[in-house]
Amino acid sequence: MSETIGIKISQDLTEEMAKFEVNWSEFLSESIDEKLKELRRKKIAEHMDSIRKKTVGKNINMAKEIIGWRRKH
């Protein structure tokens, strides 16, 4: 399923975009998707770091902890 969103850009930018044969809708959609993937990876990495800090010197199965966290989120 798709959603339509609107953005406001300057007339200059619109004119510049028109000079190139680019599917801007597809480009923006892919760019948003990549940014979301990056943010998800960052969130997971931050969570893993927080687990590491809490478990320094303890015998904990990190893989099990990570799998459990992913299931919750």
N, C-alpha and C positions, 0 to 999 in steps of 0.2 A: 504494500500500500504506500502511496506517496502523498505528501503534503505539499501545498504551495505556500511559499513564504515570499514576502516582498522586502526589497532593500531600496534605500534611497541613495543615489549616487549623483555626482555633479554632471552637468551637461558636458563639460570638457571630457570627463571620463567616458561618458556614453559615446561621444564622437570618436575618441581614441579607440575604444573597443570595436567600433563599427569598421575600423580600417583593417581588422584581422578576421580571418575565417576561423573563428573559434566558437565551439558550442559552450557559451559562457555558463549556461545552466548546468551542464554536465561537469564543467570545470569546477564550479562552486560546490556542487554536490560532492564530488570526489575530494575536494580540499577540506570540506567540513568532515567528511568521513575519516580522512587521515588525521585531522586534528583531534577528533574524538578517540581514535586509536592511541594517539600519543598521550592524551590525558588519562586514558585507562591504564596504560603502561606505567605512567608516572604515579598514579594512585596505588597501584599494586606494589611498585618499588618502595614507595613511602611506607606502606603497611609492612612490607618485609623488613625494612630497616627498623621500624618500631618493635617488631617481634624480636629481631636480633638484639636490640638494646635490652629488652626485658629478659632475655634468655642467656646472657653472657655467663659462661661458667656452669650452665645447667645442661643436662642431657635431655634434649627435646627433639622430637622428630619434626624437622622443619617442613618436609614435604606434606606430612599429615596436617600440620597447622595451616599451610597455604591452601590446600585442597578444601579444608573446612571453611576458611575465609571466603574462598571463591564461591562456594555453594550458598553462602549467606548473602553475597552481593551479586 
